[in-house]
Amino acid sequence: MSSIVNKQKLLNQVLDKGLVGLLDTTLPETEAVDIDSLPVLEQIIYAFCREDASPLQADRAFQQLQERFFDWNEVRVSAIRELAEAFEGLHQPYERSERLVAFLQELFETTFSYDMELLQKKGMKIAAKQLERQQAITDFIVAWVTQRSLGGHAVPVDNSTVRCLKRLGLVDQELDKLPDIRASLEHLVPKAKNAEFTDTVSRVALEFCHDKAPACTACPLAADCPSMRIPPLPRARKAK
């Protein structure tokens, strides 16, 4: 019980201090994507951009796809190299491009259209199962669409956020599989805080909680992080 209480306390600190700290950081000017207004198909495509990326990076990639290609059918038939240019700066741009094309191809071959609005009428569980059956769709994308389009209680997690959450102590070290980690977070994070939690932790993960050289001293969650790394003081020179 004490472990749950400690995690709940830390969660509140993440949402309070993390969001405030991130609002204080200066971001390049960009027109944010209105995520809440996206139809289901575009929500899925945005999730391809958003996995292991910050909101700012995902917005840029999504806007690049819209600006460089006439429609989603053109994206489907375009060269992977061309798509990868839209994902420049993101983790594994070629792999993202291949998965996006595979998703659009499977969708087109199955429905001969790009309309996925009927998914919302099938019920959350059935809709999620339908998404899971597509090979290019990851657990992150299913959870993202469940959270943003289907009105479900889901916390999308990717490798970057898992690294950050384990360092913070919000996820147990022994949990390895993303669905198990997501399930544990869904018991901890209130549904009303899902989107805020997702955006806050992913920004902390990508802007501060780097894999090999985390910027702990600059992180807004440093005071509450048990893995806080303080740079060693310079050694005093011995008098000759």
N, C-alpha and C positions, 0 to 999 in steps of 0.2 A: 504493500500500500504506500509506503514512504517513497518508493521509486516513482510511482505514478504521480504522487503529490509534487515531487521534485521536478518531474518532466512538465507538469502543468504550470508550475511556477516559471520554469525556464521558457516555456512556450509563450507565456504572457510577456516576458521580457523581450523575446525575439520580436513579437508583434509591435511592442511599444517602442523599445529602443532602436530596433533594426530599422523600422520604417522612418522614424525621426532622423536617424543618422543618414539614411540613404537620401532623404529629401534634402539634406544639407549638402550633398555632393553635387558638383557641377556636371551636367550632362550636355553633350553636343545638342544643338537645336535640331529637332526633328518633329514631324507631324505624326503623332501617335496613331496607331490603328485603333479604330473603334471596335474592339473585340466583341462587345455585347451585341452589336448589330450584324455580325457576320452570319450568313446562312451556313447550314451544316457543312456543306462541301468545303467552303472557304475556311471554316473553323478547323477542319481536318488538315487542310493545307497549311494553315497558320501553325498548327501543332507540329508539323514537319519542320517548320522553321524554328519553333520554340524549344524543342528538345535539346538539352545541353547548351542553351543560349539564354541570354538575358532578354527581358522585354524589349529593350532598345535594339539589340541585334536582330531579334525576330521581326520587329516592325520593319527594319531596313530591308531584310531579306524578302519579306512578304511584298513590300512595296516594289522591290526590284522585279519580282516575278510579274506583278501586275503591269509595270511600266515597259518591260522588255518584250513581253509576249502579248499577242492580241487577245487570246482567251486561254482557258485551261486545256482545250484541245490542242492548241499550238504547243503548249508545254508538254503534252503527252508525246508529240511526234518530234520534238526537238532533240538535238544532240546533247548527250550528258555533259559535254564540255561547256556548252552554252548555259545550261542550267547551273552548273557549278560556279559560274561567274556571278550569278545572282546570290549564291550562298557564300561568297568570298568573306573571309574573316570568321566563319563558323567552323565548328569541329566537323571533320570529315565531309566536306562539301560534295565530293563525288559520290560517296555512299548515300548521302541524303538525296541527291539527284536521281540516282538509280532507284531508290525506294519510292520516290514520288512518282516517277514514270511508271513503275510497276503497279502502284496503286491506281493511277488514272487509267492505265491499260486494262486492268482487271475490272474496274468499275464500268468502263465503256463496253467491254466485251459482254458484261453481265446484263447491263441495263440499256445500252445504246444511247445513254444520255449522261449528263453530269448533275442531275437533280437528285438530291438526297434528303429533301425536306420530309418525305414520308417516314424517314427514320424516327423522327420525333413522335410520331403517332403510334409507334409499335410498343411503347413502354420502354423504360430505361434498361431493364435486364435483357430483353430481347434485342434491343438496339445495340447494346454493348457486345452481346454475343455475335451479332452479325458483323460488327467491326473486327472483332478478334479473329474471325475466320479468314480475313484477308492477310496474306503473308507479309505484306509491306508495312502493316500497321503494328506498332509497338504498344507495350503496356502503357507507356506514357501518353500516347495519342488517344487510346481508349479512355483513359482516366481524364485527360484534358477535355475531350468532347462530352464525356459524361458530366463533368463539372460545369462547362460553359454553355452547352447546347441542350442537354437532356435534363438539367435541373437536379442531378443526382449528387450524393455526398461522395466525392472522390478527391483524392490528393495526388495529382500526377507527380511522379518522381523520376529523375534521370540520374546518371552517374555523378554529375556535378553536385546536385543537391544531396545525394546520399553521402558523399564525402563530407560535405559541410555538416549535415545533420548528425553524423557519427562523431565528428569532432566536438560538436556541441553537447552531445549526450542525449539527444532527442530520439535517436535510433540506436538500438543495442548492437554492439559490435558483431555478435554472432549471426545477425540477420544478413543474408547475402542476396536472396532473390528479390527483385523489385516488387512483385505482387505481394510478398510477405511484408516488406517494408511499408508499402502503401497501406496495407491493411492495418498495421500497427499505428500509423499516423492517423488513419480515419477514425480510430477509437479515441485519439487524443485531440485532434483539431476539430473545433465546432464547424458545422456546415457553413454557417454564416461567415466564417473566417477563411474558408478554403482558398479563395482567389488571392486574398491579401497575403496569406501564408506562402502560397506558391511563388508569387512575384517577389516577396521580400527575401526568402531563402535563396532563390535562384540568383538574385542580384548579389547577395553577400557571397555566394559560392564562386561566382565568376569574376567579381571585382576585387575580392579580398582573399577568400579561402582557396587559394590556388593549390594545385596538387603538390608541387615540389618546393615552392617558395612562398608560403602564405604571408600576406601583408597584415599580420596580426595586430600590430601596433596602430594601424589605421582603421581597423575594422570597428564598426559601431557596436558590435557584440563582444568586443574583447573582454570587457569587465565581467561578463557572465560565462565566458567560454572556458571549460576545464582544460582545453588543449592549447590555451594561449601560449604562444612562443615569444619569449622576450629575448631580443638579441643579446648575446654575451657582451659584457663590458670589456673594453680593450685592456689587455694585460699591461700592468705597469712595468716600465723598463727598469731593469736593475741598474743601480748606480755602479759606475765603473771605478 
